[in-house]
Amino acid sequence: MLGALATALVPAFVLAPRPLAASTSGGGFGGQQGLIDSLSKSFVDYWSSGDRTFPPGLERAVDYWRHYHVVKAVIAAMLLAVLIALGALLWKAFLRAGGLGAASRFALASAAAVVTALAVFSSAMVMANIQGATAPFSSLLSMLPVHAPHGELADTLHQVRQHLADYPNTGDRTPPALEVMVSDFSRYHAVIAVAATTVAVVLIGMSAVSWRRSARTGASDRRTRRVFRSFGLVSALLSLVVIVVAVANTTTTADPAPALLAFFEGGW
C-alpha cells in the first residue's frame, strides 16, 4: 500500500499543481510561457505604477503561484510521510532478515537505501515549496526572462539594476516596488533559514540517537550496529550541509539587496 501511494504521489507532484492552482486561484495561464508573458507585462506595469500594491495582472499571477506552491508542498509532505513509513518498514525487515539469503538481504538494504534517499529529496521539496508559498512574489520573479529581455521589460530591468546597485542609499528616490521586492526577497530567504535550522537540529538529534543505539547494541549483532552507525554518520553529514544552507540564507536575509541584484544581473 505504501509503495502504491508513493508511486501515485510522484507523478501527482509533477502533474497536479498547475490545474489545482488554476481552479483554486480563479484561473491559470495556459502553460509556462503564458505565465512568463503575463508576468513580464505586469511587472513592467508594477514598476511604473509608483505604488506598493500589485496591479491586477501581477496580483493574479502571484496568487496563482502561491496556490501552485501550496499544492506542491502538501503533496511533497504526503510523499515524505509515506516514504518515512515505508523506509522504516524496510529497514526493520532488513534487520530481521537473518534467515534470508544474501540476495534477499541485499535487495532489502538497497530498497531501504533508495527510499531513504527519496525521503531526503522529498524533505528538500517540502522546504522549497513552503518557501515559494510564503514568498510567492520572489519565487515568481525567477520566471522573468532576465537573461534575454526585450522592449519595455529590458528598460525596466535596467532601472531595477540601477536602483539595486545604490540600495539602500537612494533616499527618497527608492521606488515603492523596489522596497517590496527587497522586503519579500528577505522573507523568501528567511523561510529557508528557519526551515534549514529546524532540519539541522532534527538531523543532529537523529545522529546522536543512532550512535547511542549503536553503542547499546551487542557486538554480536553486527548488522544492527552497522545500520545505526550508517544512520548516525549520514545524519551528521547531512546536518553539516543543511547548516551551510541555513547560514547562507541567514546572511542573505540580513542583506538581501546584493543577492537580488545578482539575480537581476543573471547571476543565478
N, C-alpha and C positions, 0 to 999 in steps of 0.2 A: 504493500500500500504506500509506504513512504517513497519507494523507488518510483512508483507511478505518479505520485504527487510531484516529486522533483522533476520528472520528465515532462510533466504538463506545465509546470511553472516556468521552466526555462524559455520556451517559445512565448509564453504569455508575457514574460518580462520584455520581450522584444516587440511583440505584435499588439498587445492590448493597450498600452498607454495612449497612443495617438487617438484612436476612436473614443476611448473612455474620456480622455481630457476634452475632446471636442464636444461630447454630449453633456458633460458636467459644467463646462465653462461657457456654453452657449454658442459654440461654433468653432470649426477648425480652419485650416489654411490650405487644404488640398495638397499636402505634401510639404517636404522641407523647403523646396525652392519658393513656394508660395509664402511660407513663413519668413524666409530671408528677404524677399521683396517687400513684404508688408513692414517688416522691422526696419529696413533701410529707409523707407519713406517716412515712417512715423518717427524714427529717431531724428531725422532732419527737421521735421516739424517741431519736435520737442525742444531741440536745441535752440531753434529760432524763436520759440514762443516766449522766452524770458520768464517762464513760470516753473514752479517746482512740481505742479500737478501734471500727471501724464495726460497727453491728448487722447481722445477716444481710441484711435488706432493702436497706440502703444499700450494703453490700458488693457485692451482686448488681448494683445499678444502676451503681455506679462501675466494676465490672468490665466490664459491657456497654458503657458509654460509652468506656472505654479501647479495647476492641476495635473499636468503631464508628469512632473516630478513626484507629486504626492502618490499617484498611481504606481509609478516605478518603485518608490520607497516601500509601499505596502507589499507589493509583490516580492521585492527583494527580501523584506523582513520575513515573509511567509516562507520563502525558499530557504533562508538561513535557518529558521526554526526546524524545518523538515530535514535539512542536511545535518544539523546538530544531532537530532534524534536518530537519524539513520547512521551517522558516524559512530555514535555511542553504541548502538546495537552491533555494528560490525566489529568494533574494537573488542567488545565483550565476547563476541563469538570467536575472535582470534585468540583471546587469552584462554578460552575454554576449549581450544581445538587440539588438545594434546593427543587425542585418539585418532585424529585425521592424518592423512598423508601429507608429505611435504608440498605437493602441488596444491592441495586444498588450502593449506595454511598460507601459502604464498598468494593465492587468489584472494583470500580474506584480507590479508595485510595490504595488498595492492588496492583492493576496492575501498578499504577504510582510509588509506592514504589519499586516494583521489577525492573521496567525499570530503575529507578534512580540508584539502586544498581548495575545493569548490566553496566550502563554508567560509574560508578566509576571504576568497574573492567576493562572495555574497555580502560579507560584512562591509567590505570596501564600497560595494554598490549601495548599500543602505546609507552609509555615511555621505556618499557623493550626492545621492538624491534627496536626503534631508537638507543638505546644503542648498541644492537647487530649489527646493520647495520653500526654504526660509528666506532666501535672497534671489528670487526668480529674475529680477531685472539684471543683476550682474551675470547670472548664468546665461540669460538670453543674449547679452552683449557678445558672447562668444560666437554667436551666429552671424555677426556683422562681417561683411567681406572687407576687412581692414587691409588685406594684402593687395587687393585689386579694386579699389573703389573708383567710381566714376561719377561725373556730374555733380549735383548738389551734395551728395554724400562725401565725395572727395574733399570739397571745400569745408564741410562741417567737421570732418575728422582732422583736417589740418588745424582748424581753430581749437578743437579739443586738445590736440597735442601741444599747441602753443600755451594754452592756459594751464595744462597739467605741468608743463616744464617749469612754470613760475609758482605753482601752488605750494604753500598757501599764501605766498607773498603777492597776492593780486589785489588786495584791498577791496574796494567797492566794485571792482571790475569783474569779480568772480561770478560767472553765470549761475543762476539757481540750479540749472540742470547739472552742472559740474559738481555742485555741493551734494546733490542727491546721489550722483554716481559714486563719488568718493565715500560717502557715508554707507551706501549699500555694499560697496566693494569691501569695506572694512567688516561689515556684518557677515558678508559671504565667507571671509576667511576666519572670522571668529567662531563660526559654527564648526568648521573643521578643527580648529584649535581645541575647542571644548570636547568635541567627539573623540579626537585622537588622544587627548589626555585621559578621557574615561576608558578608552580601549586599552591604553598603555597600562593603566592601573589594573584592569582585569587580567591582562596578559601576565603581568608581574605576579599577581596573585596565583594564577594558574601554574606558572613556573614554580613558585615556592611550594605549592601543594603537590605538584608532580614529583619534585625532588624529595619531599618529605615522604610521600608514598613509596618512592623507590627505596629510600633508606630503611623503611619499615618492612619491606618485602623480604622474605627469606632468601638467602643466597642460592638455594636450590631452584627457585622459581625464576630462572634467568629470562624467560620470555616477558614476564610481567615487569621485571626490573628494567629490561631494555625498552619496553614501551613507555614507561613512566619517565625514564631518562630522556628519551627522544622528545616526549611532550615538553619536558622541562627545558631542554635546550632550544627547541623550535620556538616555544613561547617567549623565552628570553631574547632570542634574536629578533623575533617579530616586534617585541616591545621596543627594542632599540630603533628599529625603522619607524615605528609609529611616533616615538618621542621626537625624532628628527622632523617628522611631518608637523607635529604639534608646535615645536619651536619655530619652524619656518613660517607657519601660519600665524602664530602669535606676533612675530616680528612684522608681518605684513598688516595685521590688524592694527597695530600701533601706528604704522606709517604706510597707508595704502596707496598714496599718490604715485610713488615711483613704480610700483608693480602695475598699477593701472595704466601709466604712461607706457610701460614696456609692452603691455597688451596692445594698445592702440598703435604702437610702432611696429607691431607684428612680431614682437619678441617671443610670444608664446600663444 
